[in-house]
Amino acid sequence: MPARSALNPAGGWLTERLFGQYNFFMDIKALKGRSLLTWLDFQADEIRALLDLAKQVKDEAKRGEIKQRFIGKTVALIFEKSSTRTRCAFETALAEEGGHGVYLSLADIHLGKKETIEDSARVFGRMFSAIEFRGFKQSMVEALARYSGIPVFNGLTDDYHPTQALADIQTLEENFSNCKGRKLCFSGDGRNNVARSLMIISAKLGLHFTVISPVALKPDPVLTEKCEALAKLSGAKIEITSDLGAVDGADAVYTDVWASMGEEAKKQERINLLKPYQVNETLMDRTGRKDSIFLHCLPAIRGEEVTAGVIDGPQSRVWDEAENRKHTIKAIMLAFIGFHSLSKN
């Protein structure tokens, strides 16, 4: 890591590198060539650098600046599961910067069927600058990273949704500045990929994170133990409870659909379990704060995990959150495919 100099007002150290008007906590070029499979693989200053870069690219977009930093870059966009925000974010972020994304569903390619994952990965590695994978098994995205030799981005698996979590933190910080010491509550299925990724990134960044769920849907204890150990280092508090009163003092309340993709057969069972954990006006009032915000990764089912009054109300930030998927994904690709192409102009 390069020599560090003066303190940033937010509490982190600044490097001497300066791009545009933003300083970064570390030399973000050190991330080039890495893969994003889960935030467990990253240090807090690396995550913070990506958030700073996401702020830069969002500010550039607001000013109408066109940078073309992905000219000559191609990304394989592999979708085993359907997508709205993830696909649109990757494709538009690439196209705006002069790159090209190749959409590949499993109906289009032999991945894991007529051809082994390892062989497909090796081929992709010879043809693309990076790979995005959105599907079921975490082992699939790990194999692509292991055998392709190029950066791989986890667009969602049953275990993790890291790009979503980064956009969530960006949205939180747009409302409350640095997330360290803030409180985020997730009400719903504590085992799902979004809750798991939020718990990890919160523990890394010093954000207090509470999961409010029925006992049957509490987060994986092994992951919880890992996050509690990380939280001790960052100053975060990880709380797992069934008590809705735990939203007291929350800066943000978060929820997700009650039956994730692939779990449709369990929907009625989930409704019965999770109905008391719906995010409604009463639950938002229990934060005791008028400035608490509501977050949701989308798609949302009004009348189930959230009421229309909350998601369409003044405390909702879900549309900012959805937009931030694009800015954070662009930042991830800039850093991991190659920050060297960033221009100061």
C-alpha positions, 0 to 999 in steps of 0.5 A, a space after each residue: 500500500 502506498 504511503 499515507 498522508 493526512 486524515 480524511 474528514 470522514 476518518 480514513 487516510 488519504 492517499 496521494 493519488 487524486 482523480 478529479 475532485 476525489 481522494 481515495 483511502 487507498 490506491 484503488 489500482 490494487 484491486 485490478 484483477 480481483 473478483 467480487 464473490 463475497 465481501 468476506 474477501 475484502 478489507 474495510 478500506 477496499 470497500 470504502 475506496 469502491 464507495 468513494 469511486 461510486 460517488 465519483 461516477 454518480 457525480 460524473 453522470 449528474 454532470 453529463 460527463 462521458 468518459 469512455 473508460 471501457 473502450 476495448 473491454 468486453 464482459 460476459 453477462 451470464 444469467 441463470 436467474 432472471 434480472 432487471 436491475 442487475 442486468 440493466 446496471 451492468 449493460 448500461 454501465 458498460 455501454 456508457 463507458 464504451 465497453 460491450 456486454 454479451 448477455 448469455 443465458 444458460 439456454 444459450 451456452 453449454 455451461 455445466 451441461 454439455 461442457 464442464 464449468 471449468 472448461 467454459 471458464 477457461 474459454 471465457 477467460 480467453 475471450 472476455 475482460 471479465 465475467 458477471 454471473 447471476 444464478 443459484 450456486 455460489 460454487 458456480 461463481 467460485 469455479 468461474 473465478 478459479 478457472 477463468 483467470 479474469 475478474 468475476 463479479 457475483 451478480 447474485 447467488 443463493 448465498 450472497 448478493 454483494 453488488 446489491 449490498 454496496 448500493 445499499 451502503 451508498 444509499 444509506 450514506 447519501 442520507 446519513 454521511 458515513 455509515 459507521 455507527 449508524 443502525 440498519 435493521 433487516 426485517 424478514 427472512 434472515 437467511 436470504 442472500 441480501 441479509 447475509 451480504 448486508 451483515 458482512 458489509 456492515 460488520 466490515 464497515 462498523 455499521 450496526 446491523 440487526 436482523 429481525 426474523 422468526 426463529 426458523 428463518 434466522 441467519 446461518 450461525 456460522 456466518 453470524 459468528 464470522 460477522 460478530 468477530 469482524 464487528 469487534 474489529 470495526 466497532 459494529 454490533 450484530 444483533 439477531 432477534 425476533 423482537 420488532 422493538 429492535 427497530 428502535 433508533 434505526 437509521 434505516 429499515 430494510 426488507 426483501 421478498 418473502 420467497 426468493 427465486 427458486 423458493 416459490 413452492 414455499 411461498 404460503 409457508 413464508 407468508 404465514 411465518 413472516 406476516 408479523 414482520 411486514 414493514 408497514 407504517 406502524 413498524 416505521 413509527 417504532 424507530 422513533 425517528 422521522 428521518 428513518 429511511 426505508 430500503 428494499 432491493 426490489 422487486 417488491 410485493 406490496 401488501 406482503 413484505 411492505 405496504 404501499 404506504 411505506 414503499 411509496 411514501 416519503 421515507 422510501 429511498 428504494 428508487 435512489 437505491 435502484 439507481 445506485 446499483 448502476 453507479 456501484 457496479 460501474 465503480 466495481 468494474 472500473 476498479 477490477 477490470 482496470 483503474 489505469 484507464 481513468 482520466 483526470 479530465 
